[in-house]
Amino acid sequence: MYELPSSLLVANPLNRYLINSPMLPNLKMDADGGLTLNIQNGSPGKDKEANWLPAPNGPFWPKLARSRGSYSGSGTPTAVSRSRFRLLISSR
């Protein structure tokens, strides 16, 4: 998450600048097994902060990267289902 126009990382109370696969055990999954990430300036609430990537209060550049699959630790790629991933971007 980069603030524009400076292209610098966004200072935030969580000191969180990315969400990646090593963080999965600490993320909260949805009831249907999906994953919702909240990208916004203000906290989405204590119950949703595990899945919060703080954004600046202004223009920003979220750099998204996705591989063709993820690894379960067994060395076997697992499928990534588009319908099980939600990305919420808010101006709050």
C-alpha positions in Angstrom: 0.0 0.0 0.0 1.6 3.2 -1.2 0.5 6.8 -0.7 0.4 9.0 -3.7 2.0 11.1 -5.0 5.0 10.3 -2.8 4.9 6.5 -3.5 5.9 5.9 0.1 4.5 3.2 2.5 1.4 4.3 4.4 2.1 5.0 8.1 -0.6 3.4 10.2 -1.4 2.3 13.8 -0.9 -1.4 13.0 2.4 -1.0 11.2 0.9 -3.2 8.5 2.0 -2.5 4.9 0.8 -5.7 3.2 -1.3 -8.9 3.6 0.4 -12.1 2.4 0.1 -15.8 2.7 2.2 -16.2 5.9 -0.5 -14.1 7.6 -3.4 -16.4 6.7 -3.5 -18.2 10.1 -4.2 -14.8 11.7 -6.9 -13.7 9.3 -10.6 -14.2 10.0 -12.3 -16.4 7.4 -16.0 -15.7 6.4 -18.7 -18.2 7.4 -18.7 -19.5 3.8 -15.0 -20.2 3.9 -14.2 -17.1 1.9 -11.8 -14.3 2.9 -12.7 -10.6 3.0 -10.0 -7.9 3.1 -10.8 -4.4 4.2 -8.7 -1.6 2.6 -9.7 1.7 4.1 -8.3 4.6 6.2 -10.2 4.1 9.4 -10.5 1.0 11.4 -13.3 -1.3 10.2 -13.9 -2.2 13.9 -11.9 -4.3 16.3 -13.6 -7.5 15.1 -12.4 -6.9 11.5 -8.9 -5.4 12.2 -7.2 -8.8 11.5 -8.3 -8.4 7.8 -7.6 -4.6 7.6 -5.0 -3.1 5.4 -4.9 0.6 6.4 -5.0 3.0 3.5 -4.1 6.7 3.5 -6.7 9.4 3.7 -6.3 10.3 0.0 -5.0 8.8 -3.2 -3.1 5.5 -2.9 -1.6 2.7 -5.0 -2.5 -0.8 -3.8 0.0 -3.2 -5.4 -1.8 -6.5 -5.9 -0.1 -9.8 -6.8 -1.6 -13.2 -7.1 -0.1 -16.4 -8.1 -1.9 -19.1 -10.1 -2.4 -21.1 -6.9 -1.3 -21.2 -3.3 0.6 -23.9 -1.5 -0.8 -25.8 1.4 2.6 -26.6 2.8 2.6 -30.1 1.3 4.1 -28.8 -1.9 0.9 -29.4 -3.7 -0.8 -26.3 -5.3 -4.3 -25.6 -4.2 -6.9 -23.9 -6.3 -7.8 -20.3 -5.7 -11.5 -19.6 -6.2 -12.4 -16.1 -7.2 -15.9 -16.4 -5.5 -14.3 -17.0 -2.1 -12.2 -13.8 -2.0 -13.7 -10.4 -1.4 -11.9 -7.1 -1.4 -13.6 -4.1 0.2 -12.2 -0.7 -0.5 -13.7 2.2 1.4 -13.1 5.9 1.7 -13.8 5.7 5.5 
